Amino acid sequence: GASRGRMLRQSLTESALLATAAGVLGAVLSVVLLKVLLASVPTQGFPGWLRFGLDVRVFAFVVLSSIIGVAAFGFVPARHGARVNLVDALKSASDVIVTDAEVTRGSRRGVIVQIALSLALFVASLFFARSYFFLARLDRGYDVEHVAYAQLRLDGPRYSDEAAVRAAYDRVRERLDADGRIEQTALAGELKQLRLAQGTNAKRALGDSVTMRDGVWLSGHDVSPLHAVRPFGRRLVISDEYFHLMRMSVVRGRGFGPGDVAGGQHAAVVSQRLATVLWGRDDPIGKTLLAGPIGPSFIVIGVASDVRDPTAGFEGTTVAAWPNLYLSERQATFWPMIYVRPRGLMDVVQPAVESATHFVDPEASLGAVIPLTRVSGEAEMLVKLFGSAVGSMAFCGIFLAMLGIYGVIAYGVTRRTREIGLRIALGARPEQVVALFTIQAMRFTAIGLGIGVLLAAGLSLFTRMFVYGTSMLDPVPYIVGAVVFGLVAMLASWLAARRATLVEPSEALRS
């Protein structure tokens, strides 16, 4: 006398209890795992859009996932059960109301979805792993491990002009250079303005300074002076010691020296990449650059070795070099940073800079002392973070897919106990019975793998901004993922099908 609606409510209630328990457990685990993640991956220096924490949106997602679980695993089977033919069901000797075909089809579809989603995540995690190892081995062109930089906070009326600020920085550097713990210091920073002498060094009389904007212009070249060449590199103002401190080399010409003074001819050092962009294979030494259509002219005196960073983009699968322009600190104003190389461990940099700063001005404060490993490792940290998250989901997916395959095959073994017993009684060998169910499992596994490869290719459109050193069309991760899931499917089906070989023919035929 039970109504179909009552049977449906019963199935939904059972599923709701399971989904609620899973949702609560998932919420508790998320708190624990978030702490583990934040402890294992340093987040300082991450982009501002990246936030870590549990809020209403996260728990709303948990609730929504639980509701979807109730609908998917409660409503669908109950709907099938409500549509069963009562006469056929009561005549059947089986205690199962829903037909085997309906259950098997639904189970296989669910497992196919599991395999497809898990494979897509697994392939994405392989790309992240390859990116991480690529970045870890990347030669950036400068010393990342033994250099840190710091910025002084100089406030008050004493530091209202640039000369006072520079004098303070120079005194701090002198104090650091006299510290036995410090090997060398240098100044560097982004260009602010050029110190400009009127007359021979300018196209027009512009006063005491001019701001360099938008790029560099070429003089005596086939590019019109009215169209800037924008190589999107950095325009750095540096002290004479910068290249040596950073373990960079001047591969052609010379670096900056005492002869590059304020009021003299502006000198510039270009990176190898910028030299190639502007002059191709021509020798850049002695070439002229212009700082804007009415800016001063620069004579290129040297070519510095390239600096590579993932943010500069890629040339194929190789990290591109920054097309940098370097200017002398005596010929430009800039936002200075003190770069410090210690003689020993990096731990001595912070106290040494603090001591030097307080000696020069007890009221001055010190900004953060940042090792270059932190700056250069931002891309690695992002790749590691997203790779860890996606990889964790992928391995959970592998485990669930294995359970799904095992469940489908085990259910088939249970429902076909009589058939298996008859086969064994007629002489079938155990390995033949195992092969029967394994082939069945591999058929729907192959469908899931095919869909999963397509999903992985689609997912690559969203993850490629965090993937370095490899093409998203690289077949290796796809092949490895398919092989891994194929082996997982074979293992799960073998474990489930092995139950079939334990069936006693006499008991199976009597059931």
N, C-alpha and C positions, 0 to 999 in steps of 0.2 A: 503493500500500500504506500510505499514511499513515493513521493512525487519527484519528477525530474529536477525541479528547483531545489528540493531538499538535498538531493544527491550532489547537486552542483555546489550548494552552500557548504556541505560537509567537506568536499574536496578542496574548496577555497580556504576553509578554516584550517585544515591540516597544512596546506601550503603556506598560509599566513603565519602560523606558529613557527614553521621552519625558517621562513624568510625573516621574521622578526628576530629570532635567535641569531641568525647569520648576520643581520644588520647591526645588532648590538655588539657582537663579537668583532665585526669589521671595524666599527667605530673605536672600540677599545684598542685594537691592534694598530689602527692608524695613528693614535696618539703615541704609542710606544715606538712604532717604526719611524715616525717623523723625528723623534728625538735621536734615534740611531742615525738617520740620514744626516741631520744637521751636525752631529758629532763627527761623522766620517768625512763630510765634504765641507770645507771652509767656504762660507758664503760672503765674506767681506770682499767688496769690489765687484759684486755681481751687478748686472743692469738694474735700474730702478724699477722696471716693470716686473721683475721677478720677485714674488712674495712667497714667504713660507709661513704657514699657519693654518689652523683649522677654524673655520668660521661657519656662519649660517649656510652659505652656499654649498660648502662641503657636505654638511650633514643633510641638507636638502637633497643633494645627489644620492646620498646613502638611502634616504627614504624612498626616493624615486626608483632607485635600483631594486629595492626590496619589493616595491609594488609591481614592477615589471616582472620580477621573479615569481610573485604570486600569480600574476596573470598567465605567464608562460608555462609554469609547471603545475598550476592548479586548474585553471580554466580550460585549457586545451584538452587535457586527458578527460576531464569531467564531461566536456561537450561530446567527446567520442563515446563515452560510456552512456550518456543519456540517449544517444541515437541507436543503441544496440537493439536488435530484434529479440524481444523477450522470449518468444516461443523457441527460437533456435538456441538461445542461451540456456533455457531451462532443460531442453532436451540434451544439451551437451554434457558429457561426463566430466568436463573440465570445470574447475572452480573459477575460471577467468571469464569475466563478462565481455571485456573489450577483446576483439579478435587479435590474433598474433600478427596478422598483416598490418593492422593499424598501429599497434604498439611498435613493431619493428621499423615501419616507415618513419614514424615520428622520432624514434630514438636515433635512427641513422641520420636524419636531417639535423638533429641537435648536435650529434658528434661531428658532422661535416662542418657546421658553423664553428664549433670549438676548434677544430683543426685549422680552418681557414684563418680565424682571428689570431690564434696562437702562433701560427707560422708567420703571419705578417709582423707581429711584434718581435718574434725571434730574429727574423731577417733584419729588422730595424736595429735591434740591439747589436747584431754583428757589425753593421755599418758604424755604429757608435764606437764599438770596441776598436775597429780598425782605425777610426779617426783619432781616438785617444792615443794609441801607440804611434801613429804617424806624428802627432804633435809632440809627443814625448821625445821623439828622435830628431825633431826638426832643428836644423842649424839656422839660428836666427841672424847670424852675422855679427853678433855682439855678445859680450859676457853677461849672461843672465844670472848666474849663480852668486857672484861676489860683489854686486853693486847695489846700493840703495840710494834713494833720493829723499830730500826733505825740503820743506818750505818754511821760512821764518814768518812769524806774524808780528809785523812791526807797525804799531799803531801810535797815535799821538802826533802832536805838532812837530816833533823833531824829525819825523819821517814824511813830511808833507811834500818833499821834492825827491826826484829820482836820484840825485847825487847822494843824499843822505842814506837812502836805502842801499845803493850800491856800496857805499863805504862800509855799512854794517855787514853786508855779505862778505866783503873782502876781509874784514877783521875776523869774522867767524872762520873763514877759510884759512887765514894765517894761523889761527889758534888750532884748527884741526890738523893742518900740515905739521905743526910742531908736536902733536900728540903721537906718541910712539905706537899707539894702537892703529893708527890710520896710515895707509900707504900713500894715498893720493886723493885729491878732490878736484872737482871741476864745476863749472856753471853751465847750465843749458836751460832753454825755455823757448816757448813759442814767440815768434816775432810780434812786436808791438808797433814800433815805428823805426824808421831809418834816420840816422843822424846825417843831415844833408848840408854840405857846404855849397854855397851859391857859386855860380860861375862854371868852371870847366867840368864839374862832376854832375851837372844836371842839364837836362834838355831845356828846362825853364827855371827861372828863379822862383823857388817855392817856399822860401823862408828857412826856418831852422830844421824842419822835419817833414816827412811825408809818410803816410801809411801805405804799405804795400797790400794791394787788394787783388783778389780774384785769380792771381796767377803770375806768370812771368811772360814777358814779351821778348821776342828775338830781334836782334839788330843785325843787319847785313845778312838776312836769311830770306828764304822764299816765302815765309809766312808774313802776312801784313802786320805791321806794328799795331794796328787797331783791333786785331783779333788775338785774344790771349790764348796761350797754350795752357790748359788746365790739367796737369797730370795728377792732381788730387794727392800730392805728397805733403809732407810736413815742411814748414819753413822754420828751421831751428836757428836760434842765435846761441853760439857756444863760445866757451873760453878755449884757449890754445891747447889745454891738456885733455879736452874731451875725447878726442879720437883714441888717444893712448889709454885713458882710463877705461873706456868701453871696449878695449881690445879690438878696435876697428883699424883698418889700414888705409893709407892714402896710396892707391894703386897707380896713380899718375899725377905728375906735378907735385905740389906741396900743400901742406896744411897752413893754418893761420900762424902768424908770428908777430913779433913786436913791430915790424914794419907796416902792418895793417892798422893804421891809426885813424882816429876820428879826423874828418876833414880831408883825408887823402882819397885816392881812387878806391871806390868800393870794390872789395874782393869777395868772391863767392867760391864755395866748393860744392860740387854737385855729386850726387850718387851715380853709380854706374848705370842704374836704370834711367835716371833723368837724362844723363848724357846720351843714352841710346834713343830715348824718346825725342829729344830735341835735335840731335845731330847725326843720328844713325852711326855709321862707321867712321865718320870724320873725327879728327882729334879735337876735343873740346877745349883744350888749353888755349887761352888767349881769346876765346869767343866772348861776345858781349851779350849780356842780358839787360833787360829794362824792367824796372819796377812799375809797371803800368804805362799807359800811353804818355804820361807826362812825368814819370818818375825818373830817378837817377839810373845811371848805367853801372853794370857790374862787369868786372873782368874775371872770367873763370880761371882760377889759379891751381885747381886740383880736382881730382876725382876720387871720392871715398868709396870704400867697399859697401856693398848693398846690405840693407837691413830688411829682414823678412818677417812678416807677421800675417796670420790668417785674415785679419781685417783689411789687408791690402788687396784681397782677391786671389784669383788663381790663374795660372797659365797652364791650361790642361788640368793635370792633377798635381802640379807643382805650385807651391805657395809663391805668389808674386812678390817682388821686392818693391819697397816704397820708393817712389821717385822724389827723393828728398833734396832740399836746397839748404845749405848751411852758410850762415853769415857770422862775421866776427862780432864779439861782444863790444868791441870798441867803436863799431860803426852802426850799431842799432840798439834800440831799447827793447826790453823783453820782460816777461814775467819769470824771474829767475828761480831756478831750483838748484840746490846744492847736491851734486852727485858725489858719493863717498865710496871709496874702496878700502876695506879694512885689511890689515895684515893677516889677521886670523879669522875667527868666526864672525858671522854677521851679528851676533848678539852684542858686540861692543859698539856698534854704530849708534844706536839710540842714546846710551849714556854719554858717548863722546860728543855727539852733536848738542845734546842738552847742556853739557858742561861748557862747551865753547860758546853757546848762545848766551847763557846766563853770565859768563865772564865778560862778554862784550856789553850786554845790557841786561841787568837783573830783572827789568820789567818786561822784556821781550818774551814771547811765548813761542813754542815750537809746534808746528803742525805734525801730522803723522809722518813717521819715518817708514817709507814703503820700500821693501825689497823689490827689485825688478822681477824676481820670480813670481811675485803676486800679480804684477801687471801682465807679464807675458803669459802667465798661466791661466788667465781668465777664460780663454777659449777652451783650454784643457778642462777647467773646472765645469764649464757648462756641458761639455761633451760627457764628462764623467757623471755629472748629475743626471742628465737626461738618459744617458746610456744605462745607468744603474736603475733608474725608474722603469724604463722600457724593458730592460733585461729581467728585472724582478717580475714584471707582469708576464713576460714571455715564459719564464720558467714555471710560474704558477699555471699558465695556460698549458704548458706541456704536461704537467701533472694532471690537470683536469681532463685534457684530451685523452690521456692514457686511461684514466678512470672511466671516461665515457666509452672508449673502445672496449675496455674490459667488461663494462656493464652490458653493452649490446651483445657481445659474443657470449657472455655467461648466461644472459637471459635466453639466447637461442639454444644453448646447450641444455638448459633446464626444460624448455618447451619441447625439445626434440629427443628427450631421454629415451622414449620407446623406439624411435627410429634408429638412434645410435646403438641401442642394445641389439636391435635386429641386424644392423650392419655387422656388428662384431660377431654375432652368432653365425652369420653367413660367411665369416672368414675375413672381414676387413681388418687390416692391421692398424695399430694405434696411430702410427705416423700418417696414415691415410685419412683418419678421422680428424687429426689435428690440421692437416693440409686443407681439408674441406672448409673448416671455419676460418682458417687464416686467409685463404683466398677470398672468402666472403668479406672479411674485414678490410683487406687491402683494396677491394673495389671501391668502397665508399671513402676509404682513406685517400685514394688517388684523386677522387673528385674534390675532397677538401684541400688537398695540396695544390691542385690546379687553381682553385678559387683563391687560396692563400697567396700564391705567387702574384696574382693580379692585384690583390689587396695590398701586398707589400710594395708593388710598383706604384700604386696610388698613394700610399702613405709616404713614399719617398718625396713627393711634392711638398709635404709639410715639414719633413725632417732635414731636407738637403741644406738648409741654412746653418745647421749645426754639424754637418758632416764635412770633413776636410780630408784631402789627400786621396780621395777615391771617387770614382763616378758611381752614381746611383744605378747605372746600368751595368755595373760590374757583376758578372754572372756568378762569381764564387759564393757570396753570401746566400744567394737563392739556391744554389746547388747544395751547399752545406745544410741549409735549413730543411730542404726537401729530404735529404739523406737522413738527417737526425730524426725527423718526424716519421719517415718510413721505418726506421729501426724501432722507434718507440711503438708504432702501430704493430709491428711484428711481435715485439715482446709482449705487449698487452694481449694481443689475440692468442699468442702461444700459451700464456698463463691461463687464460680463460678456457681455451680449447683443450688444455691438458686435463681439465675436469672430465671431459668426454671419455678419455681413455680409462678413467677409473670406474666407469659404469659396469656393473655386473649384468651380463645379458639376461640371466634368469630373473633378476629383480626388475630389470627394465621391462621385460615382456609381461610380467605379472602386474605392473603398475597400471 
